[in-house]
Amino acid sequence: MTAARLTVDPRSAIGPVRRRLFGGFVEHLGRHVYDGIYEPGHPAADDQGFRGDVLELVRELGVSTIRYPGGNFVSGFRWEDSVGPRQQRPRRLDLAWHSTETNEVGLHEFADWLDKAGSDLMLAVNLGTRGTLEAIDLLEYANVPGGSTLSQRRIDNGRAAPFDVRVWCLGNEMDGPWQLGHRSADDYGELAARTAKGMRQLDPSIELVVCGSSGANMPTFGHWERVVLEHTYDDVDMISCHAYYQERDGDIDSFLASAVDMDRFIEAVVATADHVGAARGSSKRIDISFDEWNVWYIDRVASVKPTAIDDWPVAPRLLEDVYSVLDAVVFGGLLISLLKHADRVASASLAQLVNVIAPIMTEPGGPAWRQTTFFPFAITSRLARGTAVRVPIEAPTIATAVYGEVSAVDAVATHDADSGATAIFAVHRGRDEPVELMIDVSGLGEVEVVESHLLHDDDPSAQNTLDDHDRVRPGTVPTRLVDGILHVTLPPVAWAAVALRRR
């Protein structure tokens, strides 16, 4: 057995753990909305057609702010289609996912669902095929209490109080050639700046997210962020990051080290944003909205997406990845990366929530169940409170083809000074033997272990499926606390969380 030494000291603070770090993402894509959160006639459906079993799992997952309605979908979306009497709403062809959008679930219905889920709304505006005026109109409809035609229209449609949306995304992945309305960094930056200024004239209190790169592997990465922020720096609060990871060509070691890429991605965007600010002589700081992240086997998309001009299905089965324990360990490592950058990552949205590359799966007329990735998110969301704390690590390394030598162990902690509660999150990337973590917690004073969780299976390919919902469940990890040293033994390919409290 190998060993690793870690130190948890609340004086090594990174930044506050903001609840928006545990956000989600619901896009009108595949079976996410229809047959996912919404299925009238299902035994568990409520009087609005929303599945109660799914709502229970969403609440258990602990998602805060949920980004909506896209995603690629938003770049062809006319928000007016999604409000008013359902029988009068148009059926539209969604070019992003080659599907038919019925608009049966729209802005009002989704806001009602969020109220039931206990989550907040984060809206994206269409800057692909529409522009500044449409974004301002949507903001007026959503946030103005009354006294105007658009606010009155909202009231007439059944919502007397404003939606009061606090965070708005200025388009989606506008650097991507696949995006409707794709444009250059200069063109998008100018449009985003005009739109941001107009929206702030209406509601100065909102927070705005400008589109960053769709991934660190984009050929325009870095250049895109610099140019866009040169246009928008004074008008926005955050810039977005998107990242998806998958095992490629059997390279499991590099896949297990995916969080190394997320670390570098965040740090590169922060450096670029700070460079733009310094060049402008600005004291303002731009934060990051990591509003799409997950494990996604994106190479499978082309084989299932409809393409024929006479084939526009409603809610086809798209992007329904089934996740393994290996995937969930990588996923837990990505959560650690987000917490390690809590000083600059102000918001994050797991993409997505139900059925579509999701922690929750459903079957029409049948059950809803937790995927393996459900567990690290739900546990971290519940336990991470207060301030994120840097955890220095001395550990063996593993060789990866993509990232070189990386630590076999990664970890972060959170500490709530008021309650004295501390949580430690760790991942073991090694595949050959266990590792003993010797964690110095003496800086916390007299503490005791109150709960522990371990995600591991002797078969890393184990999954939860329709036929076996509970094949994978978290267990506990044995712990010993001796003279201020917490001993935790992690098996190969494992994610763990340990919660402590003051005695």
C-alpha positions as CSV (number, residue, x, y, z in Angstrom):
1,M,0.0,0.0,0.0
2,T,1.2,3.5,-0.9
3,A,0.8,6.5,1.4
4,A,-0.1,10.2,0.9
5,R,0.1,13.1,3.3
6,L,-2.4,15.9,3.3
7,T,-3.0,18.9,5.5
8,V,-6.3,20.6,6.3
9,D,-5.9,24.0,7.9
10,P,-8.7,26.6,7.7
11,R,-6.1,29.4,7.4
12,S,-5.4,28.1,3.8
13,A,-8.7,29.6,2.6
14,I,-9.4,29.7,-1.2
15,G,-12.7,31.5,-1.3
16,P,-16.4,31.2,-0.3
17,V,-18.4,28.1,-1.3
18,R,-21.1,29.8,-3.3
19,R,-24.3,27.8,-3.6
20,R,-24.4,28.5,-7.4
21,L,-21.4,26.2,-7.7
22,F,-23.9,23.4,-7.4
23,G,-26.1,24.5,-10.3
24,G,-27.7,22.4,-13.0
25,F,-28.7,22.8,-16.6
26,V,-32.0,21.9,-18.3
27,E,-32.1,22.2,-22.1
28,H,-34.9,21.4,-24.5
29,L,-33.0,18.4,-25.9
30,G,-34.0,14.8,-26.3
31,R,-36.0,13.4,-23.4
32,H,-34.8,16.0,-20.9
33,V,-38.0,18.0,-20.6
34,Y,-40.6,15.7,-22.3
35,D,-40.5,12.2,-20.7
36,G,-38.0,13.5,-18.2
37,I,-39.2,16.2,-15.9
38,Y,-42.6,16.3,-17.6
39,E,-44.8,13.3,-18.3
40,P,-48.6,13.8,-17.9
41,G,-50.3,10.5,-17.3
42,H,-47.3,9.0,-15.4
43,P,-48.4,7.5,-12.1
44,A,-46.1,9.9,-10.3
45,A,-47.2,13.0,-12.3
46,D,-48.7,15.9,-10.4
47,D,-51.6,18.1,-11.6
48,Q,-49.2,20.0,-13.9
49,G,-47.7,16.9,-15.5
50,F,-44.4,17.0,-13.6
51,R,-43.0,13.7,-12.4
52,G,-42.9,13.7,-8.6
53,D,-40.3,11.0,-8.4
54,V,-38.0,13.1,-10.6
55,L,-38.6,16.1,-8.4
56,E,-37.7,14.1,-5.3
57,L,-34.4,13.1,-6.9
58,V,-33.7,16.7,-8.0
59,R,-34.2,17.9,-4.5
60,E,-31.9,15.2,-3.2
61,L,-29.3,16.1,-5.7
62,G,-29.2,19.6,-4.2
63,V,-29.0,21.7,-7.4
64,S,-29.2,25.5,-6.8
65,T,-29.5,27.7,-9.9
66,I,-30.6,25.9,-13.1
67,R,-29.6,27.3,-16.5
68,Y,-32.4,27.2,-19.1
69,P,-33.5,26.6,-22.0
70,G,-30.1,25.9,-23.6
71,G,-27.5,25.2,-24.8
72,N,-27.5,25.0,-28.5
73,F,-31.3,25.0,-28.5
74,V,-31.4,28.7,-27.4
75,S,-29.7,30.0,-30.6
76,G,-32.9,29.2,-32.6
77,F,-35.4,29.9,-29.8
78,R,-38.1,32.5,-29.9
79,W,-39.0,33.1,-26.2
80,E,-42.5,34.4,-27.2
81,D,-43.3,30.8,-28.3
82,S,-43.1,29.5,-24.8
83,V,-45.6,31.8,-23.1
84,G,-49.4,32.3,-23.3
85,P,-52.1,29.7,-23.8
86,R,-50.6,26.3,-24.6
87,Q,-53.1,25.5,-27.3
88,Q,-51.9,28.7,-29.2
89,R,-48.2,28.0,-28.9
90,P,-46.5,27.1,-32.2
91,R,-44.7,23.9,-32.9
92,R,-41.2,24.7,-34.1
93,L,-38.3,22.8,-35.7
94,D,-35.3,22.8,-33.5
95,L,-32.3,22.9,-35.8
96,A,-29.7,22.3,-33.0
97,W,-31.0,18.8,-32.2
98,H,-33.1,18.1,-35.3
99,S,-36.3,17.7,-33.3
100,T,-39.8,19.2,-33.0
101,E,-40.3,21.5,-30.1
102,T,-44.0,21.6,-29.0
103,N,-43.5,24.4,-26.5
104,E,-45.9,22.6,-24.2
105,V,-43.5,23.3,-21.4
106,G,-42.4,27.0,-21.5
107,L,-41.1,29.7,-19.3
108,H,-44.1,29.8,-16.8
109,E,-44.3,26.0,-16.5
110,F,-40.5,25.6,-16.0
111,A,-40.5,28.4,-13.3
112,D,-43.3,26.5,-11.5
113,W,-41.2,23.3,-11.7
114,L,-38.2,25.2,-10.2
115,D,-40.4,26.4,-7.4
116,K,-41.2,22.8,-6.6
117,A,-37.6,21.7,-6.9
118,G,-36.3,24.6,-4.7
119,S,-34.0,25.9,-7.4
120,D,-33.5,29.3,-9.0
121,L,-33.8,30.3,-12.7
122,M,-30.8,31.2,-14.8
123,L,-31.9,32.4,-18.3
124,A,-30.0,32.3,-21.5
125,V,-31.0,34.7,-24.3
126,N,-30.7,34.1,-28.0
127,L,-27.8,36.0,-29.5
128,G,-27.5,33.5,-32.4
129,T,-30.5,34.3,-34.6
130,R,-31.9,37.2,-32.6
131,G,-30.4,40.2,-30.8
132,T,-30.5,43.0,-28.3
133,L,-34.1,44.0,-28.6
134,E,-35.5,40.5,-28.1
135,A,-33.2,40.1,-25.0
136,I,-34.4,43.3,-23.5
137,D,-38.0,42.3,-24.2
138,L,-37.5,39.0,-22.4
139,L,-36.0,40.8,-19.4
140,E,-38.9,43.2,-19.3
141,Y,-41.4,40.3,-19.4
142,A,-39.5,38.4,-16.7
143,N,-38.4,41.1,-14.2
144,V,-40.5,44.3,-14.5
145,P,-43.3,44.2,-11.8
146,G,-46.0,45.9,-14.0
147,G,-47.0,49.0,-15.9
148,S,-45.8,48.0,-19.4
149,T,-47.3,45.9,-22.2
150,L,-44.8,43.1,-21.7
151,S,-45.0,43.0,-17.9
152,Q,-48.8,43.0,-18.2
153,R,-48.6,40.2,-20.7
154,R,-46.8,38.1,-18.0
155,I,-49.5,39.0,-15.5
156,D,-52.2,38.1,-17.9
157,N,-50.4,34.7,-18.5
158,G,-50.8,33.9,-14.9
159,R,-47.7,35.2,-13.1
160,A,-48.5,38.3,-11.1
161,A,-45.1,38.6,-9.4
162,P,-42.0,38.9,-11.6
163,F,-39.8,35.9,-12.2
164,D,-36.9,38.1,-10.9
165,V,-34.2,36.3,-12.8
166,R,-30.9,37.3,-11.3
167,V,-28.4,35.7,-13.8
168,W,-28.5,35.9,-17.6
169,C,-26.3,34.3,-20.2
170,L,-25.6,36.3,-23.3
171,G,-26.0,33.5,-25.8
172,N,-24.4,30.1,-25.9
173,E,-21.1,28.8,-27.4
174,M,-20.9,31.6,-30.0
175,D,-17.3,30.5,-30.8
176,G,-18.6,27.2,-32.1
177,P,-19.1,26.7,-35.9
178,W,-22.0,24.3,-35.0
179,Q,-23.9,27.2,-33.4
180,L,-26.7,28.9,-35.2
181,G,-25.5,32.5,-35.7
182,H,-21.9,31.6,-35.0
183,R,-19.7,34.7,-35.4
184,S,-16.2,36.0,-34.8
185,A,-15.0,37.1,-31.4
186,D,-15.2,40.8,-32.5
187,D,-18.7,40.4,-33.9
188,Y,-20.0,38.6,-30.8
189,G,-18.2,40.9,-28.4
190,E,-19.8,43.9,-30.0
191,L,-23.2,42.3,-29.9
192,A,-22.8,41.1,-26.3
193,A,-21.7,44.5,-25.2
194,R,-24.6,46.3,-26.8
195,T,-27.0,43.7,-25.4
196,A,-25.5,43.9,-21.9
197,K,-25.7,47.7,-21.9
198,G,-29.3,47.6,-23.0
199,M,-30.3,45.0,-20.4
200,R,-28.6,47.0,-17.6
201,Q,-30.5,50.1,-18.6
202,L,-33.7,48.2,-17.8
203,D,-32.4,46.3,-14.7
204,P,-29.0,47.3,-13.4
205,S,-29.1,44.7,-10.6
206,I,-28.8,41.6,-12.9
207,E,-25.7,39.6,-13.3
208,L,-24.5,38.8,-16.9
209,V,-22.4,36.0,-18.3
210,V,-20.6,36.5,-21.6
211,C,-19.7,33.5,-23.7
212,G,-16.2,32.1,-23.3
213,S,-14.8,29.3,-25.3
214,S,-16.7,26.1,-25.8
215,G,-13.6,24.2,-24.7
216,A,-9.9,24.6,-24.1
217,N,-9.3,22.7,-27.3
218,M,-11.0,25.2,-29.5
219,P,-8.5,26.7,-32.0
220,T,-9.5,30.3,-30.9
221,F,-9.2,29.6,-27.2
222,G,-7.5,32.4,-25.4
223,H,-7.8,34.8,-28.3
224,W,-11.6,34.5,-28.0
225,E,-11.6,35.3,-24.3
226,R,-9.3,38.3,-24.7
227,V,-11.2,39.9,-27.6
228,V,-14.7,39.3,-26.2
229,L,-13.7,40.8,-22.8
230,E,-12.0,43.8,-24.5
231,H,-15.5,44.6,-25.8
232,T,-17.5,43.6,-22.7
233,Y,-15.3,43.9,-19.6
234,D,-17.2,46.9,-18.1
235,D,-20.6,45.4,-18.8
236,V,-20.5,41.8,-17.6
237,D,-19.8,39.9,-14.4
238,M,-18.7,36.5,-15.5
239,I,-17.3,34.7,-18.5
240,S,-18.4,31.1,-19.3
241,C,-16.3,27.9,-19.5
242,H,-17.6,24.6,-21.0
243,A,-15.7,21.3,-20.7
244,Y,-16.7,17.7,-21.2
245,Y,-14.5,14.6,-20.6
246,Q,-14.5,11.0,-21.9
247,E,-12.3,8.0,-21.9
248,R,-10.6,7.8,-25.3
249,D,-8.9,4.8,-26.9
250,G,-8.7,3.0,-23.6
251,D,-6.5,5.6,-22.0
252,I,-7.9,5.2,-18.5
253,D,-5.1,7.0,-16.7
254,S,-5.5,10.2,-18.7
255,F,-9.3,10.0,-18.2
256,L,-8.8,9.7,-14.4
257,A,-6.7,12.8,-14.5
258,S,-9.3,14.9,-16.4
259,A,-9.5,17.4,-13.5
260,V,-5.9,18.4,-14.3
261,D,-7.3,19.8,-17.6
262,M,-10.1,21.6,-15.8
263,D,-7.6,23.2,-13.4
264,R,-5.5,24.5,-16.3
265,F,-8.6,25.7,-18.2
266,I,-9.9,27.7,-15.3
267,E,-6.4,29.2,-14.5
268,A,-5.9,30.2,-18.2
269,V,-9.2,31.9,-18.4
270,V,-8.6,33.7,-15.1
271,A,-5.2,34.9,-16.3
272,T,-6.6,36.1,-19.6
273,A,-9.4,38.0,-17.8
274,D,-7.0,39.6,-15.4
275,H,-4.7,40.6,-18.2
276,V,-7.6,42.4,-19.9
277,G,-8.5,44.1,-16.7
278,A,-4.9,45.1,-16.0
279,A,-4.5,46.5,-19.5
280,R,-7.6,48.6,-18.9
281,G,-6.4,49.8,-15.5
282,S,-9.6,48.3,-14.0
283,S,-10.0,47.3,-10.4
284,K,-13.0,45.1,-11.4
285,R,-12.7,41.3,-11.4
286,I,-14.4,39.0,-13.9
287,D,-15.4,35.7,-12.4
288,I,-16.1,32.4,-14.1
289,S,-19.5,30.7,-14.8
290,F,-18.5,27.1,-15.5
291,D,-22.0,26.6,-16.9
292,E,-21.5,23.4,-18.7
293,W,-19.4,20.5,-17.4
294,N,-19.7,16.7,-17.2
295,V,-18.5,13.4,-18.5
296,W,-19.9,13.1,-22.0
297,Y,-19.2,10.5,-24.6
298,I,-19.6,13.1,-27.3
299,D,-18.3,10.8,-30.1
300,R,-21.6,8.9,-29.9
301,V,-23.7,11.8,-30.9
302,A,-23.6,11.5,-34.7
303,S,-24.9,7.9,-34.7
304,V,-28.2,8.8,-33.0
305,K,-29.1,12.3,-34.1
306,P,-31.8,12.5,-36.8
307,T,-30.8,14.3,-40.0
308,A,-33.5,13.8,-42.6
309,I,-35.7,16.8,-43.6
310,D,-38.9,14.7,-43.1
311,D,-37.8,13.3,-39.7
312,W,-38.3,15.8,-36.8
313,P,-39.3,13.7,-33.8
314,V,-40.6,15.0,-30.5
315,A,-38.3,14.1,-27.6
316,P,-36.1,11.5,-29.3
317,R,-33.6,9.5,-27.2
318,L,-30.5,11.6,-27.5
319,L,-27.2,11.6,-25.5
320,E,-28.4,9.1,-22.9
321,D,-25.0,8.1,-21.6
322,V,-25.0,5.4,-19.0
323,Y,-22.3,6.1,-16.5
324,S,-19.9,3.8,-14.7
325,V,-18.1,3.9,-11.4
326,L,-15.0,5.0,-13.4
327,D,-17.0,7.9,-14.9
328,A,-18.3,8.9,-11.4
329,V,-14.8,9.0,-9.9
330,V,-13.7,11.3,-12.7
331,F,-16.9,13.3,-12.1
332,G,-16.0,13.6,-8.4
333,G,-12.6,14.9,-9.4
334,L,-14.1,17.6,-11.5
335,L,-16.2,18.8,-8.5
336,I,-12.9,18.9,-6.5
337,S,-11.4,21.1,-9.2
338,L,-14.4,23.5,-9.1
339,L,-14.0,23.8,-5.3
340,K,-10.3,24.4,-5.6
341,H,-11.1,27.5,-7.7
342,A,-13.9,28.8,-5.5
343,D,-12.3,32.2,-5.4
344,R,-13.0,32.7,-9.1
345,V,-15.7,30.1,-10.1
346,A,-18.8,32.0,-9.0
347,S,-21.3,29.7,-10.7
348,A,-21.3,26.2,-12.3
349,S,-24.0,24.2,-14.0
350,L,-23.8,20.4,-14.3
351,A,-24.9,19.6,-17.9
352,Q,-27.4,18.2,-17.9
353,L,-30.0,17.0,-15.3
354,V,-32.4,14.3,-16.5
355,N,-31.9,11.7,-19.2
356,V,-29.5,13.7,-21.3
357,I,-25.9,13.1,-20.1
358,A,-27.6,13.2,-16.7
359,P,-27.3,12.0,-13.1
360,I,-31.0,11.1,-13.2
361,M,-32.6,8.7,-15.6
362,T,-36.3,7.9,-16.3
363,E,-38.3,5.4,-18.3
364,P,-41.7,6.5,-19.8
365,G,-44.4,5.2,-17.6
366,G,-41.7,3.6,-15.4
367,P,-39.2,4.4,-12.8
368,A,-36.7,7.1,-12.2
369,W,-33.2,6.3,-10.8
370,R,-29.8,7.6,-9.8
371,Q,-26.8,7.2,-12.1
372,T,-23.4,6.7,-10.5
373,T,-22.6,10.4,-11.0
374,F,-25.6,11.4,-8.9
375,F,-23.8,10.4,-5.7
376,P,-20.6,12.7,-5.7
377,F,-22.8,15.7,-6.7
378,A,-25.5,15.1,-4.0
379,I,-22.9,14.4,-1.3
380,T,-20.7,17.4,-2.1
381,S,-23.6,19.8,-2.5
382,R,-24.9,18.8,0.9
383,L,-21.6,18.8,2.8
384,A,-19.6,21.7,1.2
385,R,-20.3,24.8,3.3
386,G,-18.5,27.9,4.3
387,T,-15.1,28.4,2.8
388,A,-13.1,26.2,0.4
389,V,-9.7,25.2,1.9
390,R,-6.6,24.4,0.0
391,V,-5.2,20.9,0.9
392,P,-1.4,20.5,0.3
393,I,-0.7,16.9,-0.8
394,E,2.4,14.8,-0.9
395,A,1.5,11.7,-2.9
396,P,2.8,9.2,-5.4
397,T,2.4,10.1,-9.1
398,I,1.0,8.3,-12.1
399,A,2.1,8.7,-15.7
400,T,-0.5,9.8,-18.2
401,A,-0.2,10.1,-21.9
402,V,-2.0,13.4,-22.1
403,Y,-1.0,15.3,-18.9
404,G,2.3,13.8,-18.0
405,E,3.0,12.9,-14.3
406,V,0.1,13.8,-12.1
407,S,-0.6,13.2,-8.4
408,A,-2.4,10.0,-7.7
409,V,-4.4,11.8,-5.1
410,D,-6.4,15.0,-5.4
411,A,-8.3,16.7,-2.6
412,V,-10.0,19.8,-1.3
413,A,-11.7,20.7,1.9
414,T,-14.5,23.1,3.1
415,H,-14.8,24.6,6.5
416,D,-17.7,26.5,8.1
417,A,-16.2,28.7,10.8
418,D,-19.6,29.3,12.5
419,S,-20.5,25.7,13.0
420,G,-17.1,24.2,13.0
421,A,-18.1,21.7,10.3
422,T,-15.4,20.5,7.9
423,A,-15.7,18.3,4.9
424,I,-12.8,16.6,3.0
425,F,-13.3,15.4,-0.6
426,A,-10.6,13.2,-2.1
427,V,-10.1,11.1,-5.2
428,H,-7.6,8.3,-5.8
429,R,-6.6,8.0,-9.5
430,G,-4.3,5.0,-9.0
431,R,-5.5,1.7,-10.5
432,D,-3.1,-0.8,-9.0
433,E,-3.2,-0.6,-5.2
434,P,-4.8,1.2,-2.3
435,V,-3.5,4.4,-0.8
436,E,-3.5,5.4,2.8
437,L,-4.3,9.0,3.3
438,M,-2.7,10.5,6.5
439,I,-4.6,13.8,6.8
440,D,-3.3,16.3,9.4
441,V,-6.4,18.0,10.8
442,S,-4.8,19.3,14.0
443,G,-5.4,22.9,12.7
444,L,-9.1,22.3,13.2
445,G,-8.8,21.7,16.9
446,E,-10.6,18.8,18.6
447,V,-12.8,17.1,16.0
448,E,-14.6,13.9,15.3
449,V,-15.8,12.1,12.2
450,V,-19.6,12.3,11.8
451,E,-20.0,10.6,8.4
452,S,-18.0,9.2,5.5
453,H,-18.8,8.1,2.0
454,L,-16.9,6.0,-0.5
455,L,-17.7,5.5,-4.2
456,H,-15.8,2.5,-5.5
457,D,-16.5,-0.9,-7.0
458,D,-14.2,-3.9,-7.7
459,D,-15.6,-3.6,-11.2
460,P,-15.0,0.1,-12.3
461,S,-17.3,-0.5,-15.3
462,A,-20.3,-1.2,-13.0
463,Q,-23.4,0.9,-13.8
464,N,-26.9,1.6,-12.6
465,T,-29.4,0.7,-15.3
466,L,-33.1,0.3,-15.9
467,D,-32.8,-3.4,-15.0
468,D,-30.7,-2.8,-11.9
469,H,-31.2,0.7,-10.4
470,D,-29.0,0.1,-7.3
471,R,-26.1,-1.9,-8.6
472,V,-23.8,0.9,-7.5
473,R,-24.4,2.7,-4.1
474,P,-21.9,4.7,-2.0
475,G,-20.5,2.9,1.0
476,T,-18.6,4.1,4.0
477,V,-14.8,4.5,4.2
478,P,-13.1,3.3,7.4
479,T,-11.4,6.2,9.3
480,R,-9.1,6.5,12.3
481,L,-8.4,9.7,14.1
482,V,-5.2,9.6,16.2
483,D,-3.3,12.6,17.6
484,G,-4.7,15.0,15.1
485,I,-4.1,12.7,12.1
486,L,-7.0,11.3,10.2
487,H,-6.2,8.0,8.6
488,V,-8.3,7.0,5.5
489,T,-7.6,4.1,3.2
490,L,-8.8,4.5,-0.4
491,P,-9.0,1.5,-2.8
492,P,-8.0,2.0,-6.4
493,V,-10.2,4.3,-8.5
494,A,-12.2,5.8,-5.7
495,W,-13.9,9.0,-4.6
496,A,-14.5,9.7,-1.0
497,A,-15.9,12.4,1.4
498,V,-15.4,12.6,5.1
499,A,-17.3,15.1,7.4
500,L,-15.9,16.3,10.7
501,R,-17.3,18.5,13.5
502,R,-15.8,20.2,16.5
503,R,-16.0,18.2,19.7
